[in-house]
Every structure is written in C-alpha cells, then in structure tokens.
Amino acid sequence: MDQEVNLYRNRSKTAKLLSLSGVICIVLLLLFLYCIGIFDGELKVKPAVFSGGILLIMLGLLVNSLLSLRDKSAQISLHKSHFSGKTTPMAKAFGAGNWDDVTAINLQKVGGDTLVIVTLGNASNYKDRLPAMLWKMAYDEASQQLNIMYSASVIAIEPSELYELFMTYWQNSKKGSMIS
C-alpha cells in the first residue's frame, strides 16, 4: 500500500446533516418564542433560558458547518506511514498520527454516530498537539493511551468501510516495519 487514500466530503450527507440542524434550530426558535410569551402572553423564564441557550449553541454549530463547506481538502488521509483527519474537532486538532504508535482500532457507536477510534501508545509524544480539554477527553490515564476519533458522517463511505480502511493501512504498516 504505497498509495495514499484521501476521503472527501460527501455533499449529500452534509446537506442532510445541515438540513436536520436547520430544522432543530427552527423548532428551538419556536420553543423560545413560545417561552418568552409571543404566542400566549405568558413569560416562562427557565424554559426560555434553556431553549435560548441551546438555540445559540445550535446556531453556532450550524454556522461553523456552513463555513467549513468551503474546505475542499480531504477529510481523512491514510498513508503508509501516517494518518490524519478533520471529521471531528479532536481529529482536526490532533493532526497526523504515526501507524507505529497505534495499539488498537475499534468501531464504536457514540450518540447518533458510529466512530472509528484509533488508540495510540506513546501518548506523551502527542501531548502538545491537543488543547487541555480535548486531551482530557482523549487520554485514558488507566492505560496511558490516547484515543482519537474519526467519523464517517460527512464522507462518502460507511463507518464499517472506514474501519476496514484504517485496519488495512495499520496492518500493512506493521508488515512494512517488520521488513525494514
């Protein structure tokens, strides 16, 4: 496997995700308007604060997603010696990882998404790459390993296919390092 595989954004999957986010924002806006009394004249403070806060978060995520549509680069790149991705905030901040440091690759359902989780040894080599909050999410103190997550939700393949690609490149990198 001397060639590099680049996986790009799937426009139809992205459009579906953005339209779903837009519908959720509209529902939250209607809920907020109801809570502030537009429809019945009665102010409901706690639900208004809650729905308004969630609405702001969702609008921020929607705008961020719309801005990221301009990015035409590969969302996940697999090379014989390294891998990188931009499908999750953690993977984007992490950058490229070396296959030599990978100890396991798993497929795991998290919320409404199925993620490929790449577990890395030598976590100290990667400590300066991630902000403190992302480091706390990715680092498992018990095993002293780093778990980086990649999503197939915006690319043109299914999670199981992405998992198989990661496994193939990892296994081929192990064979290549035994030969060298």
C-alpha positions in Angstrom: 0.0 0.0 0.0 2.3 2.7 -1.2 -0.5 4.9 -2.3 -2.3 7.4 -0.2 -6.1 7.3 0.2 -7.9 10.6 0.6 -11.6 10.7 1.6 -13.5 13.9 0.7 -16.7 15.4 1.9 -19.9 13.8 0.6 -22.2 16.7 -0.4 -25.5 14.8 0.0 -24.6 13.6 3.5 -23.5 17.1 4.5 -26.7 18.6 3.1 -28.8 16.1 5.1 -27.0 16.9 8.3 -27.2 20.7 7.7 -30.9 20.5 6.9 -31.6 18.4 10.1 -29.6 21.0 12.1 -31.7 23.8 10.5 -34.9 22.1 11.4 -33.8 21.7 15.0 -32.9 25.4 15.1 -36.3 26.3 13.8 -38.0 24.1 16.5 -35.8 25.7 19.2 -36.6 29.2 17.9 -40.4 28.4 18.0 -40.0 27.0 21.5 -38.0 30.1 22.6 -40.7 32.4 21.1 -43.4 30.5 23.0 -41.4 30.6 26.2 -41.0 34.4 26.1 -44.7 34.8 25.6 -45.1 35.7 22.0 -48.0 33.3 21.4 -49.8 33.3 24.8 -48.5 36.4 26.6 -47.1 34.4 29.5 -43.3 34.5 30.2 -41.7 31.2 31.2 -38.2 32.2 32.3 -36.4 28.9 32.9 -37.5 27.2 29.6 -36.8 30.4 27.7 -33.2 30.5 29.1 -32.7 26.8 28.3 -34.2 26.9 24.8 -32.4 30.2 24.0 -29.0 28.7 25.2 -29.4 25.5 23.2 -30.6 27.6 20.2 -27.4 29.7 20.3 -25.2 26.6 20.5 -27.0 25.0 17.6 -26.8 28.2 15.5 -23.1 28.4 16.2 -22.6 24.8 15.1 -24.7 25.4 12.0 -22.7 28.5 11.0 -19.5 26.7 11.7 -20.6 23.8 9.5 -21.7 26.1 6.7 -18.3 27.9 6.8 -16.4 24.5 6.7 -18.2 23.7 3.4 -15.6 25.9 1.7 -12.9 23.5 2.6 -12.3 21.2 -0.4 -9.4 19.3 1.1 -9.5 15.6 2.1 -11.4 15.0 5.3 -9.4 11.8 6.1 -6.0 10.9 4.6 -4.4 7.5 5.1 -0.8 7.0 4.0 1.6 4.0 4.6 3.4 5.8 7.5 0.7 8.1 8.9 -2.9 9.1 9.1 -4.9 12.3 9.6 -8.4 13.6 9.6 -10.7 16.5 10.1 -14.1 14.8 10.7 -14.2 15.5 14.4 -12.7 18.5 16.4 -10.4 16.1 18.2 -9.0 14.6 14.9 -8.6 18.0 13.4 -6.7 19.4 16.3 -4.6 16.2 16.6 -3.2 16.3 13.0 -1.2 13.3 11.7 -0.5 10.2 13.7 2.0 7.5 13.1 0.9 4.0 12.4 3.9 2.8 14.5 2.2 4.2 17.7 -1.2 2.6 17.0 -2.1 -0.2 19.5 -5.8 -0.7 18.5 -8.5 0.4 16.2 -12.2 0.0 17.1 -15.6 0.8 15.8 -17.9 2.3 18.4 -21.4 3.8 18.4 -21.3 7.2 20.2 -24.6 9.0 20.3 -26.1 9.0 16.9 -22.8 8.4 15.1 -20.5 5.4 14.7 -16.9 6.4 15.2 -13.6 4.8 14.3 -11.4 5.1 17.4 -7.7 4.8 16.9 -5.8 4.1 20.1 -2.2 5.3 20.3 0.6 4.4 22.7 3.4 6.9 23.2 0.8 9.5 24.3 3.4 11.8 25.6 4.7 12.3 22.1 1.3 13.8 21.2 0.6 15.8 24.3 1.4 19.2 22.9 -0.9 18.8 19.9 -4.3 18.8 21.7 -5.8 21.6 23.9 -6.3 20.7 27.5 -10.0 20.0 27.2 -9.5 17.7 24.2 -6.5 16.0 25.8 -8.7 15.1 28.9 -11.3 13.6 26.6 -8.8 11.6 24.5 -6.3 10.5 27.1 -7.1 7.3 29.2 -5.0 7.5 32.3 -5.5 3.9 33.3 -3.9 2.6 30.1 -1.9 5.7 29.4 -3.1 5.7 25.8 -4.7 8.3 23.5 -8.0 7.6 21.7 -8.5 9.7 18.6 -12.0 9.5 17.0 -12.9 9.7 13.3 -16.4 10.0 11.9 -17.8 8.8 8.6 -20.8 11.1 8.8 -19.6 13.6 6.3 -17.6 11.4 3.9 -18.7 9.1 1.1 -18.3 5.8 2.9 -20.0 3.9 5.7 -18.4 3.6 9.2 -17.6 -0.1 8.7 -15.8 0.6 5.4 -13.8 3.4 7.1 -12.9 1.0 9.9 -11.7 -1.6 7.3 -9.6 1.0 5.6 -7.9 2.0 8.8 -7.3 -1.6 9.7 -5.8 -2.4 6.3 -3.4 0.5 6.4 -2.4 -0.3 10.0 -1.8 -4.0 9.2 0.2 -3.1 6.1 2.3 -0.6 8.1 3.1 -3.3 10.6 4.2 -5.6 7.8 6.3 -2.8 6.3 8.0 -2.1 9.6 8.9 -5.8 10.1 10.6 -5.9 6.7 12.7 -2.7 7.3 
